[in-house]
Amino acid sequence: MRTLVISLALVALSSGAAFAADAKAGQAVFDKSCKSCHGADGTANPAIAKMMKVDMHDLKSADVQSRSDGDLKKVITDGQGKMKPIASVTGASTDDVVAYLRTLKK
């Protein structure tokens, strides 16, 4: 019985690792879908912020980085304020973008 439980635990852990978010893939998605507004390094594009009349958060900031992965995914998929949902970023790509955002942490 103990061997069975250990085996099942190992399978569950390895399955989770197979589905882990990929920050490198997230950077590619970010570059394609987010960079024009949020800048290559997560610093807001001032021209876009001025045009939209918003204060855009620096994605490296403690404020953004302290949000949960779920909260960040919700902003990407549902939008927030004047930011519209990013329809081109779905499923595992959303997890990948969040993983990439975590690499921007100051």
Backbone as numpy.savetxt, mean C-alpha at the origin, in Angstrom:
# Nx Ny Nz CAx CAy CAz Cx Cy Cz
-0.69 -37.40 16.74 -1.52 -36.20 16.74 -0.64 -34.94 16.74
0.39 -34.97 17.55 1.29 -33.82 17.63 1.95 -33.55 16.28
2.36 -34.60 15.61 2.99 -34.47 14.29 2.02 -33.86 13.30
0.77 -34.26 13.36 -0.25 -33.71 12.47 -0.44 -32.22 12.71
-0.51 -31.81 13.96 -0.69 -30.40 14.28 0.52 -29.58 13.80
1.70 -30.09 14.03 2.91 -29.39 13.58 2.93 -29.30 12.06
2.57 -30.38 11.39 2.54 -30.38 9.93 1.54 -29.36 9.39
0.36 -29.32 9.98 -0.66 -28.37 9.56 -0.20 -26.93 9.80
0.47 -26.70 10.92 0.98 -25.36 11.22 2.02 -24.94 10.19
2.92 -25.85 9.83 3.94 -25.54 8.83 3.33 -25.25 7.46
2.33 -26.02 7.09 1.65 -25.78 5.81 0.98 -24.41 5.82
0.33 -24.08 6.93 -0.35 -22.78 7.03 0.66 -21.64 6.95
1.78 -21.78 7.63 2.80 -20.74 7.58 3.41 -20.60 6.20
3.69 -21.71 5.56 4.28 -21.62 4.22 3.28 -21.08 3.21
2.01 -21.37 3.39 0.99 -20.82 2.49 0.91 -19.32 2.65
1.00 -18.84 3.88 0.97 -17.41 4.14 2.16 -16.72 3.50
3.31 -17.36 3.57 4.51 -16.78 2.97 4.38 -16.69 1.46
3.71 -17.67 0.87 3.54 -17.67 -0.58 2.66 -16.51 -1.04
1.80 -16.04 -0.13 0.89 -14.95 -0.49 1.32 -13.61 0.11
2.54 -13.54 0.61 3.03 -12.30 1.21 3.09 -11.20 0.15
2.86 -9.99 0.61 2.91 -8.85 -0.30 4.33 -8.63 -0.81
4.44 -8.12 -2.00 5.72 -7.92 -2.67 5.95 -6.42 -2.88
6.85 -5.84 -2.07 7.11 -4.40 -2.14 7.66 -3.99 -3.49
8.47 -4.85 -4.11 9.03 -4.50 -5.43 7.91 -4.42 -6.47
7.00 -5.38 -6.45 5.85 -5.34 -7.36 4.98 -4.12 -7.02
4.88 -3.81 -5.73 4.11 -2.65 -5.30 4.69 -1.35 -5.82
6.02 -1.28 -5.90 6.65 -0.07 -6.43 6.29 0.12 -7.90
6.26 -0.98 -8.65 5.89 -0.89 -10.07 4.46 -0.39 -10.22
3.55 -0.89 -9.39 2.16 -0.45 -9.44 2.07 1.02 -9.01
2.78 1.37 -7.93 2.81 2.74 -7.44 3.30 3.69 -8.54
4.39 3.30 -9.19 4.95 4.15 -10.25 3.94 4.39 -11.37
3.15 3.38 -11.66 2.18 3.48 -12.75 0.91 4.23 -12.33
0.44 3.99 -11.11 -0.88 4.47 -10.72 -0.91 5.59 -9.68
0.19 5.82 -8.98 0.16 6.75 -7.85 1.19 7.87 -7.93
2.29 7.61 -8.60 3.44 8.51 -8.60 3.11 9.90 -9.13
2.21 10.01 -10.09 1.94 11.33 -10.67 1.40 12.31 -9.63
0.68 11.83 -8.65 0.15 12.71 -7.59 1.03 12.68 -6.33
1.51 11.50 -5.98 2.22 11.33 -4.72 3.74 11.39 -4.84
4.25 11.58 -6.03 5.68 11.69 -6.21 6.40 10.37 -6.08
7.57 10.28 -6.67 8.33 9.02 -6.68 8.72 8.57 -5.29
8.94 9.53 -4.38 9.37 9.16 -3.03 8.27 9.31 -1.99
7.04 9.51 -2.44 5.91 9.64 -1.52 5.61 11.06 -1.10
6.41 12.01 -1.57 6.17 13.42 -1.29 5.19 13.95 -2.33
4.15 14.59 -1.86 3.08 15.05 -2.76 3.59 15.96 -3.86
2.98 15.82 -5.03 3.26 16.70 -6.16 2.58 18.04 -5.86
3.35 19.11 -5.64 2.74 20.38 -5.24 1.78 20.96 -6.28
2.03 20.72 -7.55 1.14 21.23 -8.60 -0.23 20.56 -8.52
-0.24 19.25 -8.27 -1.51 18.53 -8.15 -2.25 18.98 -6.89
-1.52 19.10 -5.78 -2.14 19.54 -4.52 -2.76 20.93 -4.68
-2.05 21.82 -5.36 -2.56 23.19 -5.57 -3.79 23.16 -6.48
-3.72 22.39 -7.56 -4.83 22.30 -8.50 -6.09 21.75 -7.80
-5.90 20.75 -6.94 -7.05 20.13 -6.27 -7.44 20.88 -4.99
-6.61 21.88 -4.62 -6.85 22.66 -3.41 -6.94 21.76 -2.18
-5.91 20.91 -2.03 -5.85 20.01 -0.88 -4.43 20.00 -0.32
-4.34 19.62 0.93 -3.05 19.33 1.54 -2.86 17.82 1.45
-1.91 17.41 0.65 -1.65 15.98 0.48 -0.61 15.55 1.50
-0.86 14.41 2.13 0.07 13.89 3.13 1.32 13.33 2.47
2.44 13.54 3.12 3.68 12.89 2.72 3.54 11.42 3.11
3.65 10.52 2.17 3.44 9.11 2.45 4.52 8.52 3.37
5.61 9.26 3.57 6.66 8.82 4.47 6.38 9.26 5.91
5.43 10.15 6.09 5.18 10.76 7.39 4.69 9.76 8.43
4.91 10.11 9.69 4.45 9.27 10.80 2.93 9.11 10.76
2.23 10.16 10.34 0.77 10.11 10.27 0.30 9.00 9.32
0.87 8.95 8.15 0.49 7.93 7.17 1.02 6.56 7.60
2.27 6.50 8.01 2.88 5.23 8.36 2.26 4.59 9.60
1.61 5.39 10.45 0.97 4.83 11.64 -0.39 4.20 11.34
-0.91 4.43 10.15 -2.19 3.83 9.77 -2.00 2.33 9.55
-3.05 1.58 9.80 -2.98 0.13 9.59 -2.96 -0.18 8.09
-2.50 -1.37 7.77 -2.52 -1.80 6.37 -3.94 -1.75 5.82
-4.89 -2.15 6.64 -6.29 -2.13 6.22 -6.77 -0.72 5.89
-6.36 0.24 6.72 -6.74 1.64 6.46 -6.14 2.14 5.16
-4.86 1.81 4.92 -4.22 2.24 3.67 -4.88 1.59 2.46
-5.21 0.31 2.57 -5.89 -0.38 1.46 -7.25 0.27 1.19
-7.94 0.66 2.26 -9.25 1.30 2.09 -9.13 2.62 1.34
-8.10 3.40 1.65 -7.89 4.67 0.93 -7.64 4.39 -0.55
-6.84 3.37 -0.84 -6.53 3.04 -2.24 -7.79 2.58 -2.97
-8.56 1.71 -2.35 -9.71 1.11 -3.04 -10.98 1.97 -2.99
-11.14 2.78 -1.92 -12.36 3.57 -1.77 -12.15 5.05 -1.99
-10.89 5.50 -1.97 -10.60 6.92 -2.05 -10.74 7.57 -0.69
-10.37 8.85 -0.65 -10.50 9.62 0.59 -10.47 11.10 0.22
-11.43 11.85 0.74 -11.49 13.27 0.39 -11.66 13.42 -1.11
-10.79 14.21 -1.73 -10.86 14.42 -3.17 -10.16 13.32 -3.96
-9.45 12.44 -3.27 -8.80 11.32 -3.96 -9.84 10.27 -4.31
-9.94 9.99 -5.57 -10.88 8.97 -6.06 -10.28 7.57 -5.84
-11.14 6.55 -5.79 -10.61 5.18 -5.73 -9.72 4.90 -6.94
-8.68 4.12 -6.72 -7.76 3.79 -7.81 -8.20 2.44 -8.39
-9.03 2.51 -9.42 -9.64 1.32 -10.00 -8.63 0.33 -10.57
-7.48 0.83 -10.97 -6.47 -0.05 -11.57 -5.67 -0.84 -10.53
-5.88 -0.53 -9.26 -5.15 -1.23 -8.19 -6.17 -2.06 -7.41
-6.11 -3.37 -7.60 -7.07 -4.27 -6.95 -6.36 -5.51 -6.43
-7.05 -6.25 -5.59 -6.56 -7.54 -5.10 -5.18 -7.48 -4.50
-4.34 -8.42 -4.93 -2.98 -8.53 -4.39 -2.15 -7.29 -4.69
-2.47 -6.57 -5.75 -1.73 -5.35 -6.08 -1.89 -4.31 -4.97
-3.04 -4.28 -4.34 -3.26 -3.35 -3.24 -2.32 -3.69 -2.08
-2.22 -4.98 -1.76 -1.29 -5.40 -0.71 0.15 -5.06 -1.07
0.49 -5.22 -2.33 1.84 -4.91 -2.79 2.14 -3.42 -2.65
1.18 -2.57 -3.00 1.38 -1.13 -2.87 1.57 -0.76 -1.40
0.76 -1.33 -0.53 0.91 -1.05 0.90 2.28 -1.50 1.38
2.74 -2.66 0.94 4.08 -3.13 1.30 5.14 -2.14 0.82
4.97 -1.61 -0.38 5.90 -0.61 -0.89 5.84 0.67 -0.05
4.64 1.11 0.29 4.50 2.32 1.11 5.25 2.18 2.43
5.25 0.99 2.97 5.97 0.75 4.24 7.48 0.93 4.07
7.99 0.76 2.86 9.43 0.93 2.63 9.80 2.41 2.60
8.82 3.30 2.47 9.07 4.73 2.41 9.24 5.37 3.78
8.94 4.62 4.81 8.95 5.13 6.19 10.21 5.92 6.49
10.03 7.10 7.08 11.17 7.97 7.44 12.00 7.35 8.54
